[in-house]
């Protein structure tokens, strides 16, 4: 009888400790049910650093990265260059359409980046260079998904692994 009681106490203690451990590991959520990610992912600020018209050679860079869209896409990320010491990405984005496009949303690993001017207007058949500045350092060995969305409904995606 005493042995069964001790076994019962050990089982109860194990269950209580597991519940406490699970409670510590569960992330807190806001009212929308999304996780609090500010401490997990650094803030990213984006600003336009140059704007070029008529970009005939920009598409040739697409061959080196199979994650890039085909030439018939209207909004294309043509290159991404990282600077680990400054924690920045220099991103070239091309507008392959004969009309103006407005970049209004940028996501890095599905988290919104802060666009300096709220929008970046791309003239027809032009290229814009954007500078992504990370508030904290970029992590070696991690892959970053860069997603650029236009007001007109076009998007471009690029995957960059820091190695």
Secondary structure, DSSP 4 states (H G I P E B T S, - for coil): -HHHHHHHHHHHHHHHHHHHHHHHHSPPB-TTS-B--TTTS--EEEEEEEEEE--TTGGGGGGG-TTSPPTT-SEEEEEEEEETTTTEEEEEEEE-SSS-EEEEEEEETTEE-EETTS-EEE-TTEEEEEEEEESSPPPTT-EEEEEEEETTS-EEEEEEE--
